[in-house]
Amino acid sequence: MNALILLGSPKGRSSASFTLGAKLADGLRERGAAVSDGFAHHALRSGEETGRLLDAVDDAGLVVLSFPVYIDALPAPLTRLLELVAERRSCAAAPPGTTRLAVLVQCGFPEAHQCDTAVGICRLFAGRTGMRWAGALAMGMGGQLGGGIEKLPGGGKLILRALDMAAESLAKGGDIPEEAATLFAKPLIPRWMYTFIGNLGWRVLMRKNRARRPIGYRPYEQG
């Protein structure tokens, strides 16, 4: 099986999306799949690179989108690339269901359900381009992935287990198991702790940059 991990984060290899995608790719390779990766924001810089990535999508039996949530949706470069995929498939469509589409998505909000709209967009894209929807792994608190999965609370065991379960099923031609999605969505730490750490980080940045206004300052609020 040929699999393509399609990265949507503009941060590239330093992103949480790459970290998650690389771990899933390892699991697929261990089970005999040939896996490559592509970066939407890099590919769109030239027509030649765009064409290569579109060809890679055509050749893949499994495409995995790995991206962060931007305003309830996908990052703009990934959205644009999917538009190009849709245009190409409308002109020379592959037989329905020959390509599967799965998703790895994370957001900075505490709750995994904040990813639901983005997942719904991807599911709709799959249906309209003749791809077979293979499910999604969605998680909140994605900001904690910056240091690597193994450095998460508990060694990131739940996330690693979810990715391994997903890789096993996808490599066999199946979908992401519901159990894996449930594990992946579990909060890494209590919500109050995540919020506290996040707010503290903002205050540290304000002090570092000598911000003079309070964190709640809203100069353009009507009222």
C-alpha positions in Angstrom: 0.0 0.0 0.0 1.2 3.5 -0.8 0.3 6.1 1.8 0.8 9.9 1.8 1.0 12.0 4.9 -0.1 15.4 3.8 1.0 18.1 6.3 -1.0 21.3 6.6 0.9 23.2 9.2 3.1 26.1 7.9 5.6 25.2 10.7 6.7 22.2 8.7 8.8 19.6 10.4 8.8 21.6 13.7 5.0 21.3 14.0 2.8 19.1 16.2 1.2 18.0 13.0 4.5 16.6 11.7 5.1 14.9 15.0 1.8 13.1 14.9 2.1 12.3 11.2 5.6 10.9 11.5 4.5 8.6 14.4 1.6 7.3 12.3 3.9 6.8 9.3 6.3 4.7 11.5 3.4 2.5 12.4 2.3 2.1 8.8 5.9 1.3 7.7 6.2 -1.4 10.4 3.2 -3.1 8.8 4.6 -3.0 5.3 3.2 0.2 3.8 5.3 2.5 1.6 4.9 6.0 3.2 5.9 9.4 1.9 5.1 12.9 3.1 4.2 16.3 1.5 3.9 19.8 2.8 1.0 21.9 1.4 2.5 25.3 2.1 5.8 24.3 0.4 4.1 22.7 -2.6 2.1 25.8 -3.5 5.2 27.9 -3.9 5.7 26.7 -7.5 3.6 25.0 -10.1 6.2 22.2 -10.5 6.0 21.4 -6.8 2.3 21.6 -6.8 2.1 19.2 -9.7 4.3 16.7 -7.9 2.2 16.7 -4.8 -1.0 16.3 -6.8 0.6 13.3 -8.5 1.5 11.9 -5.1 -2.2 12.2 -4.1 -3.3 10.4 -7.2 -0.8 7.5 -6.6 -1.7 7.0 -3.0 -4.1 4.4 -1.7 -4.3 6.2 1.6 -4.0 9.9 2.1 -3.7 11.2 5.7 -4.2 14.9 6.4 -2.3 16.1 9.4 -3.0 19.7 10.4 -3.9 22.1 13.2 -7.3 23.8 13.5 -7.3 27.4 12.3 -10.5 29.2 13.1 -12.6 26.0 13.2 -11.2 24.9 9.7 -8.1 23.9 7.8 -5.0 26.1 7.3 -5.4 28.1 4.0 -2.6 26.3 2.1 -4.1 22.9 2.8 -7.6 24.1 1.8 -6.2 25.5 -1.5 -4.4 22.2 -2.2 -7.6 20.2 -1.6 -9.4 22.5 -4.0 -6.8 21.6 -6.6 -7.2 17.9 -5.8 -10.9 18.2 -6.3 -10.5 20.0 -9.6 -8.2 17.3 -10.9 -10.4 14.5 -9.8 -13.5 16.1 -11.4 -11.7 16.0 -14.7 -10.2 12.5 -14.5 -11.9 10.9 -11.5 -10.5 7.7 -10.1 -12.9 4.9 -9.5 -14.9 5.7 -6.3 -13.3 4.3 -3.1 -9.9 3.5 -4.5 -8.3 6.2 -2.3 -9.0 6.4 1.4 -8.8 9.7 3.3 -8.0 9.8 7.0 -7.3 12.8 9.3 -5.0 13.7 12.2 -6.1 17.0 13.7 -5.3 18.9 16.8 -6.2 22.3 18.3 -5.0 24.5 21.0 -8.4 24.5 22.8 -8.8 22.2 25.8 -11.6 20.2 24.2 -11.2 17.8 21.3 -14.7 18.5 20.0 -13.4 21.9 18.8 -12.0 20.0 15.9 -15.4 18.7 14.8 -16.0 21.3 12.1 -12.6 20.7 10.5 -13.2 17.0 10.5 -16.6 17.5 8.9 -15.0 19.6 6.2 -12.6 16.7 5.4 -15.4 14.1 5.4 -17.4 16.2 3.0 -14.3 16.6 0.8 -13.8 12.8 0.7 -17.4 12.3 -0.3 -17.3 14.9 -3.1 -14.1 13.6 -4.6 -14.9 9.9 -4.6 -12.5 9.1 -1.7 -13.5 6.6 1.0 -13.7 8.2 4.4 -11.4 6.3 6.8 -12.0 8.3 10.0 -10.2 10.8 12.1 -8.1 11.2 15.2 -8.8 14.6 16.9 -7.4 16.0 20.1 -7.4 19.2 22.1 -4.5 20.7 24.1 -2.3 20.4 21.0 0.0 23.1 22.3 1.6 20.5 24.6 3.0 18.5 21.7 5.8 21.0 21.0 8.3 19.0 23.1 7.4 15.6 21.5 4.9 12.9 22.4 7.1 11.1 24.9 7.4 14.2 27.0 3.7 14.5 27.6 2.1 13.6 30.9 2.2 9.8 31.3 4.7 9.6 28.4 1.9 10.2 25.9 0.9 6.6 26.2 -2.7 7.2 25.2 -1.7 9.1 22.1 0.9 6.5 21.1 -1.6 3.7 21.6 -4.2 5.4 19.5 -1.8 6.0 16.7 -0.6 2.4 16.8 -4.2 1.2 16.7 -5.0 3.5 13.8 -1.8 2.4 11.9 -2.7 -1.3 12.3 -6.2 -0.9 10.9 -5.3 1.5 8.1 -2.5 -0.8 7.0 -5.0 -3.6 6.6 -7.3 -1.5 4.5 -9.6 -0.6 7.3 -10.7 2.6 9.0 -9.5 4.4 12.2 -11.1 2.4 15.1 -13.6 4.2 17.3 -11.6 3.1 20.3 -8.5 4.8 18.9 -10.4 8.0 18.4 -11.7 7.9 22.0 -8.2 7.4 23.4 -6.8 10.2 21.2 -9.4 12.7 22.4 -8.9 12.2 26.1 -7.5 15.3 27.8 -3.8 15.2 28.6 -4.2 17.1 31.8 -7.1 18.7 33.7 -8.7 21.6 31.9 -8.1 24.0 34.7 -4.4 23.2 34.7 -4.1 23.7 30.9 -5.9 27.0 31.1 -3.8 28.2 34.0 -0.5 27.2 32.2 -1.7 28.9 29.0 -2.7 32.2 30.7 0.6 32.2 32.5 2.5 31.8 29.2 0.7 34.8 27.8 1.6 36.9 30.8 5.2 35.9 30.5 5.2 36.9 26.9 3.6 40.3 27.8 6.3 41.0 30.4 9.0 39.9 28.0 7.7 42.3 25.3 7.0 45.1 27.8 3.3 45.2 27.1 1.7 48.0 29.1 -2.0 47.1 28.7 -3.7 44.4 30.8 -4.3 41.1 29.1 -8.0 41.7 28.9 -7.7 45.1 27.2 -10.2 45.5 24.3 -9.7 48.9 22.7 -12.1 48.3 19.8 -15.0 46.7 21.8 -18.3 48.5 21.2 -20.3 49.3 24.1 
